[in-house]
Amino acid sequence: MLAEFGYLSLLLATLLSLMQGLLPWLGLRLASPPLLDCARPLALLNAALLGASLVLLGICFAQNDFTLTYVAQHANSALPLGYKIAAVWGGHEGSMLFFVFALALWGALVALYSRRIDPLILVRVLAIIGLIVGGFALYTLVFSSPFDRIFPGPQEGRDLNPMLQDIGLILHPPLLYLGYVGFAVNFAFAMAALHSGRLDGAVAHWSRPWALGSWVFLTAGIVLGSWWAYYELGWGGWWFWDPVENASLLPWLLGTALLHALVVCEKRGAYGHAVLLLSIFTFSLSLLGTFVVRSGVLTSVHAFAVDPDRGLTLLLLLGLLLTTALTLFALRADTRAPYARFGFWSKEGLLGAAILLLCVACASVLLGTFYPMVFKSLHLGSLSVGAPYFNTIFVPLALLLMALMTQLPRLRWQGLSTDSRLTRWLPPLFGLLGGGLLTLAYREFGPLCWMGLVANVLSLWLVASLLMNFSFRQGNGRASRLGSLLAHLGVAVCALGIAQVSHYSQEGGTVLEAGKPYRLGAYEFRYEGSEPLLGPNYTAERITLSVHRGGQEVARLMPERRHYSVRTMNMNEPGIAWGLFGDLYVVLGEKMGPHAYAMRLHYKPLVRWIWLGGMLMMAGGALRLLARRPLLASRPAAATSPRPRLEQESL
């Protein structure tokens, strides 16, 4: 009966979401307060019903209810309980249910924490979110219900894909989905602003915290996914330019651009059209990622293997939403020029250039990801676009963006600058010296790479510029300034890690056996022995290696080769020695003799700095969000005055 109650909750939520999306518009037309007031309680009720449906599905997994087709396909009685719960979103149907729940959850948060914004704007926002939730809930109900039963049910389930049996599955998809669908709030604010004919500093002020919250969740999901791929897939990489990876990067790039456009719109009343278009396209790209994962049109190790017809339905939903939004923009966008005037060499001007670069970078990734699909659909043959294309196009754009970032900390609004000769010349000098020394330090791992040198110089220049221009003065904006500092420092730290691991990694392959050590750079790997292991739902063979440098043992690595009997799949678990300045990474291959194994060995310099930088970005975004939390329910000065505020708040 639990599954039936879950289905009933989903059905009720679908009906109430459509009511939430339709009744407020009727209330606006009839000027009926009861119809207008129903949006908030309906948003809360929808989130509760969809949450109950998700919990009931999780209980069915925990109880091994294999009469549910979805449970039988993604669970097994021997599967650990934590993975059973995570399997709720480990397949197409359950992940769609979580996707719809996340949409409703953001709508409920808007209803709870936006009580003092313009009521007519809020009603429109909640109504638009209701329509989006209703549309995707209806899709889940009709095409992708996880509550379909089979009688009689199998005695055992097929088990969860071994690649997904990891803590990453518990955390990565929820964070990613919360980031994806959170931009629905900004989309709703943009549509509400267009429908009401109002986009000013106040609307940007109300919309900005929701963009920041979504960006933090999306950053967390991408960082965790990169770390998961690094230690689970056994290829030693952190980014593969895979279509599904790119699908998460696209809304992140536009979401970052949206955040900075909202800053300028709130402070200076400019870039209003950019805010509207970025809100539309950021959420559209989030939905495009949902389509990519589930349609089967692009090959990816991360994609769900599902019927392309269901993916086509998702594409039709995306097309309907995007067409409606762009039509409303064309009909209602204010074409008058903004009153703010500024030159290129000002905070507003450089932010505009940075926003443009982010959009170009997003377009280049979008083109490289989907061009092969379009090429094939036109019957022009098969075409593969890989890492060389993305690195050639994306990396120079990223370096140019970092060059702009080095200049922004010393600029203020309206072109004002408070820098001195020291703050003007010391950061680039520090970048040149520090970047050169860092590059020389890694010369033993490979030849000089000019692209890596430029990345090192710009990263350290950015660090020095941020620290020297940071104000420690007391004030209400101190936490916000600190959050901005951490987020932008995270970009520099992440870039340093990417530069070193991309250009100075070392890799070797060998058959390692007792008495025959293998040397990789300054490290010597020695085979110490093997042992069998029995896991909860797998058997494994673990190899122990000792790593020596300068005659001293510095690490022990224990890679494994696992066999999952239910799925009849073999998985390699790499052995990793984590280090602040570099990782030792070993992947076990085939057994070549009684005590001999084929292995791939890696040294990855500064690879952890990639995720350290990501964590700094997340922490900075979260700190800025917490600093703005008391303002979520307040109305800024721009709402009552004809011109927006000018604050000396850093980005």
TASULSUL-V724538 format. One record per residue. N is the residue number from 1. RES is the residue in one letter. PHI is phi in radians with two decimals (NA if undefined). OMEGA is omega in degrees with one decimal (none if undefined). BURIAL is 1 if it has 9 or more other ideal C-beta (glycine too) atoms within 8 Angstrom, else 0. Layout:
# TASULSUL-V724538
n:res:phi:omega:burial
N:RES:PHI:OMEGA:BURIAL
N:RES:PHI:OMEGA:BURIAL
This chain:
# TASULSUL-V724538
n:res:phi:omega:burial
1:M:NA:-178.2:0
2:L:-1.06:179.7:1
3:A:-1.12:179.6:1
4:E:-1.15:176.2:0
5:F:-1.14:176.9:1
6:G:-1.11:177.9:1
7:Y:-1.13:179.4:1
8:L:-1.12:177.4:0
9:S:-1.09:178.1:1
10:L:-1.12:179.2:1
11:L:-1.12:179.5:1
12:L:-1.10:179.5:1
13:A:-1.10:178.3:1
14:T:-1.10:-179.3:1
15:L:-1.14:-178.4:0
16:L:-1.21:177.3:1
17:S:-1.14:177.0:1
18:L:-1.13:174.6:1
19:M:-1.13:177.5:1
20:Q:-1.05:-178.8:1
21:G:-1.43:-173.9:1
22:L:-1.90:-174.4:1
23:L:-1.09:179.2:1
24:P:-1.07:177.4:1
25:W:-1.13:175.5:1
26:L:-1.13:177.5:1
27:G:-1.13:176.7:1
28:L:-1.14:-178.8:1
29:R:-1.24:-176.4:0
30:L:-1.63:-175.7:0
31:A:0.95:-177.3:0
32:S:-1.82:179.8:0
33:P:-1.00:179.4:0
34:P:-1.05:179.2:0
35:L:-1.21:178.0:1
36:L:-1.23:-176.1:1
37:D:-1.32:-176.5:0
38:C:-1.35:-174.8:1
39:A:-1.11:-175.9:1
40:R:-1.16:179.6:1
41:P:-1.10:177.9:0
42:L:-1.16:177.9:1
43:A:-1.10:179.1:1
44:L:-1.18:-178.6:1
45:L:-1.17:179.2:1
46:N:-1.10:178.6:1
47:A:-1.09:179.5:1
48:A:-1.15:-179.3:1
49:L:-1.16:179.6:1
50:L:-1.22:174.1:1
51:G:-1.11:177.5:1
52:A:-1.12:178.1:1
53:S:-1.08:179.5:1
54:L:-1.16:179.2:1
55:V:-1.12:179.7:0
56:L:-1.12:175.2:1
57:L:-1.12:177.0:1
58:G:-1.09:177.5:1
59:I:-1.14:176.6:1
60:C:-1.07:175.8:1
61:F:-1.14:-178.1:1
62:A:-1.10:-179.3:1
63:Q:-1.58:179.4:0
64:N:0.96:179.5:1
65:D:-1.43:-175.4:1
66:F:-1.39:171.2:1
67:T:-1.30:171.9:1
68:L:-1.46:-178.0:1
69:T:-0.98:-177.1:0
70:Y:-1.15:178.4:1
71:V:-1.15:-179.1:1
72:A:-1.10:-178.2:1
73:Q:-1.45:-172.0:1
74:H:-2.29:179.6:1
75:A:-2.59:178.6:1
76:N:-2.71:-177.1:1
77:S:-1.10:179.3:0
78:A:-1.48:-178.8:0
79:L:-1.22:178.0:1
80:P:-0.99:-173.2:0
81:L:-1.00:-179.6:0
82:G:-1.03:178.9:0
83:Y:-1.29:175.0:1
84:K:-1.10:179.2:1
85:I:-1.16:179.6:1
86:A:-1.16:178.6:1
87:A:-1.13:175.8:1
88:V:-0.94:178.0:1
89:W:-1.92:179.7:1
90:G:-1.50:178.6:1
91:G:-2.34:-173.4:1
92:H:-1.09:-172.8:1
93:E:-1.11:-179.0:1
94:G:-1.18:179.4:1
95:S:-1.18:176.0:1
96:M:-1.18:176.5:1
97:L:-1.10:177.7:1
98:F:-1.15:178.2:1
99:F:-1.01:-179.9:1
100:V:-1.18:177.0:1
101:F:-1.05:179.3:1
102:A:-1.09:175.2:1
103:L:-1.01:-179.3:1
104:A:-1.14:179.6:1
105:L:-1.11:176.6:1
106:W:-1.08:177.0:1
107:G:-1.08:178.3:1
108:A:-1.14:178.3:1
109:L:-1.14:175.6:0
110:V:-1.08:179.7:1
111:A:-1.11:-176.9:1
112:L:-1.43:-169.0:0
113:Y:-1.97:177.0:0
114:S:-2.30:-172.1:1
115:R:-1.32:-174.6:0
116:R:-1.85:175.8:0
117:I:-1.35:-179.1:1
118:D:-0.93:-176.0:0
119:P:-1.01:-178.6:0
120:L:-1.24:174.9:0
121:I:-1.16:-178.1:1
122:L:-1.09:179.5:1
123:V:-1.06:178.6:1
124:R:-1.13:-179.8:1
125:V:-1.07:-178.9:1
126:L:-1.15:178.8:1
127:A:-1.16:179.3:1
128:I:-1.16:176.5:1
129:I:-1.07:178.3:1
130:G:-1.05:178.4:1
131:L:-1.13:179.6:1
132:I:-1.15:178.3:1
133:V:-1.06:-179.1:1
134:G:-1.09:179.9:1
135:G:-1.10:-179.0:1
136:F:-1.32:174.7:1
137:A:-1.17:177.0:1
138:L:-1.13:176.3:1
139:Y:-1.06:179.6:1
140:T:-1.10:-178.1:1
141:L:-1.14:-173.3:1
142:V:-1.53:-170.8:0
143:F:-1.83:-168.8:0
144:S:-2.45:-179.4:1
145:S:-1.26:176.2:1
146:P:-1.45:-175.7:1
147:F:-1.85:177.1:1
148:D:-1.23:-177.1:0
149:R:-1.87:170.6:1
150:I:-2.26:178.4:1
151:F:-2.24:-8.1:0
152:P:-1.33:179.5:0
153:G:-1.34:178.1:1
154:P:-1.18:178.2:0
155:Q:-1.23:-179.9:0
156:E:-2.37:176.8:0
157:G:-1.51:-177.4:1
158:R:-1.28:-179.4:1
159:D:1.51:177.0:1
160:L:-1.32:176.7:1
161:N:-0.89:-177.9:1
162:P:-0.95:179.0:1
163:M:-1.10:-178.2:1
164:L:-1.66:-179.1:1
165:Q:-1.44:-175.1:1
166:D:-2.75:178.5:0
167:I:-1.08:177.5:0
168:G:-1.03:179.1:1
169:L:-1.16:-179.3:1
170:I:-1.20:-172.4:1
171:L:-1.87:-170.0:1
172:H:-1.11:-178.3:1
173:P:-1.06:178.6:1
174:P:-1.04:179.7:1
175:L:-1.11:-178.4:1
176:L:-1.13:-179.5:1
177:Y:-1.16:177.8:1
178:L:-1.10:175.6:1
179:G:-1.22:178.5:1
180:Y:-0.96:-168.5:1
181:V:-1.38:177.3:1
182:G:-1.06:178.8:1
183:F:-1.22:172.3:1
184:A:-1.08:178.9:1
185:V:-1.14:178.3:1
186:N:-1.17:174.2:1
187:F:-1.04:-179.6:1
188:A:-1.15:176.9:1
189:F:-1.10:179.1:1
190:A:-1.11:179.0:1
191:M:-1.15:177.9:1
192:A:-1.14:178.4:1
193:A:-1.13:178.7:1
194:L:-1.16:-177.8:1
195:H:-1.17:-179.0:1
196:S:-1.51:-178.2:1
197:G:1.28:-176.0:0
198:R:-2.32:169.0:0
199:L:-2.46:-179.1:1
200:D:-2.31:-178.9:1
201:G:-1.07:-179.3:1
202:A:-1.19:179.7:1
203:V:-1.12:176.3:1
204:A:-1.09:178.3:1
205:H:-1.11:179.6:1
206:W:-1.23:-175.6:1
207:S:-1.42:-171.1:1
208:R:-1.07:179.5:1
209:P:-1.06:-179.4:1
210:W:-1.24:174.4:1
211:A:-1.13:-179.9:1
212:L:-1.16:178.0:1
213:G:-1.09:178.1:1
214:S:-1.10:-179.5:1
215:W:-1.09:179.2:1
216:V:-1.11:179.2:1
217:F:-1.12:-179.5:1
218:L:-1.15:176.1:1
219:T:-1.06:178.9:1
220:A:-1.07:179.5:1
221:G:-1.13:179.9:1
222:I:-1.18:-179.8:1
223:V:-1.09:179.5:1
224:L:-1.14:177.8:1
225:G:-1.12:177.6:1
226:S:-1.12:178.5:1
227:W:-1.13:179.2:1
228:W:-1.08:178.7:1
229:A:-1.08:-177.7:1
230:Y:-1.12:-173.6:1
231:Y:-1.67:-175.8:0
232:E:-1.86:-173.2:1
233:L:-1.35:174.3:0
234:G:1.33:177.3:0
235:W:-1.99:173.3:0
236:G:1.31:-179.2:1
237:G:-1.88:-179.1:0
238:W:-2.07:177.8:1
239:W:-2.70:-172.1:0
240:F:-2.04:-172.5:0
241:W:0.96:175.4:1
242:D:-1.24:-178.4:1
243:P:-0.95:-179.2:1
244:V:-1.28:173.4:1
245:E:-1.06:178.7:1
246:N:-1.09:-179.6:1
247:A:-1.11:175.5:1
248:S:-1.48:179.2:1
249:L:-1.23:-176.1:1
250:L:-1.02:178.4:1
251:P:-1.17:177.5:1
252:W:-1.16:179.2:1
253:L:-1.11:179.6:1
254:L:-1.23:176.4:1
255:G:-1.13:175.5:1
256:T:-1.13:176.2:1
257:A:-1.09:179.5:1
258:L:-1.07:179.5:1
259:L:-0.99:-176.8:1
260:H:-1.31:174.6:1
261:A:-1.14:177.5:1
262:L:-1.12:177.6:1
263:V:-1.06:-178.6:1
264:V:-1.16:179.5:1
265:C:-1.12:-179.5:1
266:E:-1.23:-174.2:1
267:K:-1.48:-171.0:1
268:R:-2.17:178.6:1
269:G:1.27:-179.3:1
270:A:-1.92:177.4:1
271:Y:1.10:179.2:1
272:G:-1.11:178.8:1
273:H:-1.14:177.5:0
274:A:-1.09:178.3:1
275:V:-1.05:-178.5:1
276:L:-1.11:-177.4:1
277:L:-1.19:178.9:1
278:L:-1.16:176.6:1
279:S:-1.09:-179.8:1
280:I:-1.17:-172.6:1
281:F:-1.34:177.4:1
282:T:-1.12:178.4:1
283:F:-1.19:178.3:1
284:S:-1.11:177.5:1
285:L:-1.20:174.0:1
286:S:-1.10:177.9:1
287:L:-1.21:176.9:1
288:L:-1.10:175.3:1
289:G:-1.10:176.0:1
290:T:-1.08:177.7:1
291:F:-1.15:-177.7:1
292:V:-1.06:-176.4:1
293:V:-1.14:-169.3:1
294:R:-1.92:-172.7:1
295:S:-1.56:-175.1:1
296:G:1.40:-178.6:1
297:V:-1.33:178.2:0
298:L:-2.16:-179.1:1
299:T:-1.42:-179.1:0
300:S:-2.72:176.4:1
301:V:-1.20:-176.7:0
302:H:-1.67:-170.3:0
303:A:-1.42:171.8:1
304:F:-1.41:177.1:0
305:A:-1.48:-175.5:0
306:V:-2.30:178.2:1
307:D:-1.18:179.0:0
308:P:-1.03:179.4:1
309:D:-1.08:177.8:0
310:R:-1.18:175.1:1
311:G:-1.12:178.1:1
312:L:-1.11:177.5:1
313:T:-1.11:175.6:1
314:L:-1.06:179.6:1
315:L:-1.13:177.4:1
316:L:-1.15:176.1:0
317:L:-1.07:178.5:1
318:L:-1.08:179.9:1
319:G:-1.08:178.7:0
320:L:-1.11:-178.4:0
321:L:-1.14:-177.2:1
322:L:-1.17:179.7:1
323:T:-1.11:179.1:0
324:T:-1.08:-177.6:0
325:A:-1.14:-178.4:1
326:L:-1.21:175.9:1
327:T:-1.13:177.8:0
328:L:-1.12:177.7:1
329:F:-1.10:-179.0:1
330:A:-1.12:-176.2:0
331:L:-1.51:-168.9:0
332:R:-2.04:-177.1:1
333:A:-1.16:178.9:1
334:D:-1.33:-177.2:0
335:T:-1.60:178.9:0
336:R:-1.24:-179.3:0
337:A:-1.23:178.4:0
338:P:-1.21:-178.3:1
339:Y:-1.34:-178.9:0
340:A:-1.23:176.7:0
341:R:-2.20:-179.6:0
342:F:-2.78:177.5:1
343:G:-1.58:-179.3:0
344:F:-1.14:-175.4:0
345:W:-1.50:176.1:0
346:S:-2.56:179.4:1
347:K:-1.04:179.4:1
348:E:-1.11:-177.8:1
349:G:-1.16:180.0:1
350:L:-1.20:175.2:1
351:L:-1.14:176.0:1
352:G:-1.07:177.4:1
353:A:-1.13:178.9:1
354:A:-1.13:177.8:1
355:I:-1.07:179.4:1
356:L:-1.11:178.8:0
357:L:-1.10:178.3:1
358:L:-1.10:178.9:1
359:C:-1.18:178.0:1
360:V:-1.14:177.6:1
361:A:-1.07:178.2:1
362:C:-1.10:179.8:1
363:A:-1.11:180.0:0
364:S:-1.16:177.6:1
365:V:-1.18:178.3:1
366:L:-1.06:-179.8:1
367:L:-1.11:-179.1:0
368:G:-1.15:-178.3:1
369:T:-1.35:-171.4:1
370:F:-1.82:179.9:1
371:Y:-1.06:177.6:1
372:P:-1.04:179.4:1
373:M:-1.15:178.8:1
374:V:-1.14:179.9:0
375:F:-1.04:-179.5:1
376:K:-1.26:-178.7:1
377:S:-1.16:177.0:0
378:L:-1.54:177.7:0
379:H:1.04:177.9:0
380:L:-1.74:-179.4:0
381:G:1.91:-179.8:0
382:S:-1.80:-178.4:0
383:L:-2.47:179.6:1
384:S:-2.04:176.2:0
385:V:-2.02:-174.4:1
386:G:-2.05:-175.4:0
387:A:-1.01:-179.9:0
388:P:-0.98:178.3:0
389:Y:-1.10:-175.6:1
390:F:-1.10:179.9:1
391:N:-1.16:-178.9:0
392:T:-1.17:-176.9:0
393:I:-1.57:-169.2:1
394:F:-1.34:-173.9:1
395:V:-1.08:177.1:1
396:P:-1.04:176.9:0
397:L:-1.12:178.7:1
398:A:-1.13:178.9:1
399:L:-1.16:177.0:1
400:L:-1.10:177.0:1
401:L:-1.11:177.8:1
402:M:-1.14:176.7:1
403:A:-1.08:175.3:1
404:L:-1.13:-178.6:1
405:M:-1.10:179.6:1
406:T:-1.16:-177.2:1
407:Q:-1.63:-173.5:1
408:L:-1.14:-175.2:1
409:P:-1.03:-176.2:1
410:R:-1.61:-179.6:1
411:L:-1.76:176.1:1
412:R:-2.15:-179.5:1
413:W:-1.12:179.4:1
414:Q:1.14:175.9:1
415:G:1.37:179.4:1
416:L:-1.27:-179.5:0
417:S:-2.43:-179.8:0
418:T:-2.01:-175.5:0
419:D:-1.42:176.6:0
420:S:-1.99:177.4:0
421:R:-1.07:-179.0:0
422:L:-1.11:-178.9:0
423:T:-1.27:179.3:1
424:R:-1.47:-172.5:1
425:W:-1.82:-177.2:0
426:L:-1.19:179.4:1
427:P:-1.02:178.5:1
428:P:-1.13:177.3:1
429:L:-1.13:177.5:0
430:F:-1.10:178.8:1
431:G:-1.10:-179.4:1
432:L:-1.13:-178.4:1
433:L:-1.21:-178.6:0
434:G:-1.13:179.2:1
435:G:-1.12:177.9:1
436:G:-1.13:179.5:1
437:L:-1.13:178.8:0
438:L:-1.12:178.6:1
439:T:-1.14:177.7:1
440:L:-1.12:-179.5:0
441:A:-1.12:-179.4:0
442:Y:-1.81:178.7:1
443:R:-1.11:179.6:1
444:E:-1.17:-178.2:0
445:F:-1.66:179.8:1
446:G:2.89:-179.9:0
447:P:-1.21:179.5:0
448:L:-1.07:176.8:0
449:C:-2.02:-176.4:1
450:W:-1.14:178.8:0
451:M:-1.14:176.8:1
452:G:-1.13:177.7:1
453:L:-1.10:178.9:1
454:V:-1.09:179.1:1
455:A:-1.10:178.8:1
456:N:-1.12:-179.1:1
457:V:-1.09:-178.2:1
458:L:-1.14:-179.7:1
459:S:-1.12:-179.5:1
460:L:-1.25:173.3:1
461:W:-1.06:179.2:1
462:L:-1.11:178.5:1
463:V:-1.03:-179.0:1
464:A:-1.12:-179.9:1
465:S:-1.12:179.8:1
466:L:-1.14:-176.3:1
467:L:-1.20:-176.8:0
468:M:-1.28:-178.8:1
469:N:-1.76:179.1:1
470:F:-1.38:-179.1:1
471:S:-1.73:178.7:0
472:F:-1.64:-177.1:0
473:R:-1.13:177.2:0
474:Q:-1.24:177.6:0
475:G:2.71:-178.8:0
476:N:-1.17:-176.9:0
477:G:-1.63:-174.8:1
478:R:-1.13:179.7:1
479:A:-1.10:179.0:1
480:S:-1.15:178.4:1
481:R:-1.13:178.4:1
482:L:-1.14:176.8:1
483:G:-1.08:177.6:1
484:S:-1.10:178.2:1
485:L:-1.03:-178.2:1
486:L:-1.10:-178.2:1
487:A:-1.10:-178.4:1
488:H:-1.34:171.0:1
489:L:-1.09:178.1:1
490:G:-1.05:177.4:1
491:V:-1.07:-179.0:1
492:A:-1.14:-179.7:1
493:V:-1.11:178.2:1
494:C:-1.06:179.5:1
495:A:-1.12:176.7:1
496:L:-1.08:178.7:1
497:G:-1.10:-179.4:1
498:I:-1.10:-177.8:1
499:A:-1.09:-176.6:1
500:Q:-1.26:-175.7:1
501:V:-1.24:-179.5:1
502:S:-1.36:-171.9:0
503:H:-1.94:-173.1:1
504:Y:-2.22:174.1:1
505:S:-1.21:176.1:1
506:Q:-2.09:-177.2:1
507:E:-2.54:177.1:1
508:G:-2.63:177.1:1
509:G:-2.24:-177.5:0
510:T:-2.80:167.9:0
511:V:-1.77:-174.4:0
512:L:-1.72:178.3:1
513:E:-2.54:-177.1:1
514:A:-1.05:177.2:0
515:G:1.44:-180.0:0
516:K:-2.25:-178.9:0
517:P:-1.21:179.6:1
518:Y:-2.21:-178.3:1
519:R:-1.83:174.7:0
520:L:-2.23:-175.8:1
521:G:1.10:-179.3:0
522:A:-1.55:-173.7:0
523:Y:-1.92:177.7:1
524:E:-2.07:-177.0:1
525:F:-1.82:-179.2:1
526:R:-2.20:176.6:1
527:Y:-1.36:-177.9:1
528:E:-1.95:-179.9:0
529:G:2.62:-180.0:0
530:S:-2.46:178.9:1
531:E:-2.67:175.7:0
532:P:-1.44:178.0:0
533:L:-2.33:176.2:1
534:L:-2.13:178.8:0
535:G:-1.63:-178.5:0
536:P:-1.10:179.7:0
537:N:-2.49:178.7:1
538:Y:-2.72:168.5:1
539:T:-2.01:-174.3:1
540:A:-2.61:171.2:1
541:E:-2.13:-177.3:1
542:R:-1.92:178.9:1
543:I:-1.89:177.2:1
544:T:-1.91:176.7:1
545:L:-2.12:171.7:1
546:S:-1.85:-178.4:1
547:V:-2.06:-176.5:1
548:H:-2.12:174.2:1
549:R:-2.46:-177.2:1
550:G:1.09:179.4:0
551:G:1.47:-178.8:0
552:Q:-1.92:175.9:0
553:E:-1.28:-177.2:0
554:V:-1.99:-178.3:0
555:A:-2.88:171.5:0
556:R:-2.24:-178.8:1
557:L:-1.99:-178.2:1
558:M:-2.33:175.9:1
559:P:-1.25:-178.7:1
560:E:-2.28:168.1:1
561:R:-2.15:-173.4:1
562:R:-1.87:174.8:1
563:H:-2.16:177.4:1
564:Y:-1.74:-170.2:1
565:S:-1.23:-177.3:0
566:V:-1.15:178.8:1
567:R:-1.50:-175.3:1
568:T:0.86:179.4:0
569:M:-2.14:173.5:0
570:N:-1.85:179.2:0
571:M:-2.32:174.8:1
572:N:-1.75:173.2:1
573:E:-1.86:-176.8:1
574:P:-1.18:171.2:1
575:G:-1.67:-174.0:1
576:I:-2.27:169.7:1
577:A:-1.82:-175.6:1
578:W:-1.32:177.2:0
579:G:-2.61:-177.9:0
580:L:-1.12:-176.6:0
581:F:-1.84:176.7:0
582:G:2.92:179.5:1
583:D:-1.97:167.0:1
584:L:-1.73:-166.7:1
585:Y:-2.43:-177.1:1
586:V:-2.25:176.8:1
587:V:-2.05:-177.6:1
588:L:-1.42:177.2:1
589:G:-1.87:-177.6:0
590:E:-1.30:175.1:0
591:K:-1.39:-173.9:0
592:M:-1.82:-179.6:0
593:G:-3.12:-179.0:0
594:P:-0.99:179.9:0
595:H:-2.40:-179.5:0
596:A:-2.41:-176.1:1
597:Y:-2.41:171.6:1
598:A:-1.30:-176.9:1
599:M:-2.53:168.6:1
600:R:-1.99:-175.6:1
601:L:-2.12:-176.3:1
602:H:-2.32:163.7:1
603:Y:-2.15:-173.9:1
604:K:-2.05:-177.4:1
605:P:-1.23:174.8:1
606:L:0.98:-177.9:1
607:V:-1.13:179.8:1
608:R:-1.20:179.7:1
609:W:-1.17:176.6:1
610:I:-1.07:-178.3:1
611:W:-1.37:173.2:1
612:L:-1.10:176.2:1
613:G:-1.10:176.7:1
614:G:-1.08:178.3:1
615:M:-1.16:176.8:1
616:L:-1.13:176.9:1
617:M:-1.08:178.5:1
618:M:-1.08:-178.4:1
619:A:-1.11:178.8:1
620:G:-1.12:177.9:1
621:G:-1.10:179.6:1
622:A:-1.14:179.6:1
623:L:-1.15:176.9:1
624:R:-1.12:179.3:1
625:L:-1.16:178.3:1
626:L:-1.14:178.7:1
627:A:-1.17:-179.6:1
628:R:-1.61:-175.0:1
629:R:-0.99:178.0:0
630:P:-1.10:-178.4:0
631:L:-1.52:-177.9:1
632:L:-1.05:-177.4:1
633:A:-1.80:-177.8:1
634:S:-1.91:-179.1:0
635:R:-1.92:-177.2:0
636:P:-1.30:-179.1:1
637:A:-1.08:-178.2:0
638:A:-1.14:-178.4:1
639:A:-1.30:-176.5:1
640:T:-2.03:179.4:0
641:S:-1.94:-175.5:0
642:P:-1.24:-178.9:0
643:R:-2.14:179.5:0
644:P:-1.18:177.6:1
645:R:-1.24:168.8:1
646:L:-2.03:179.9:0
647:E:-1.96:175.5:0
648:Q:-1.50:178.8:0
649:E:-1.70:179.2:0
650:S:-1.34:175.7:1
651:L:-1.39:none:1
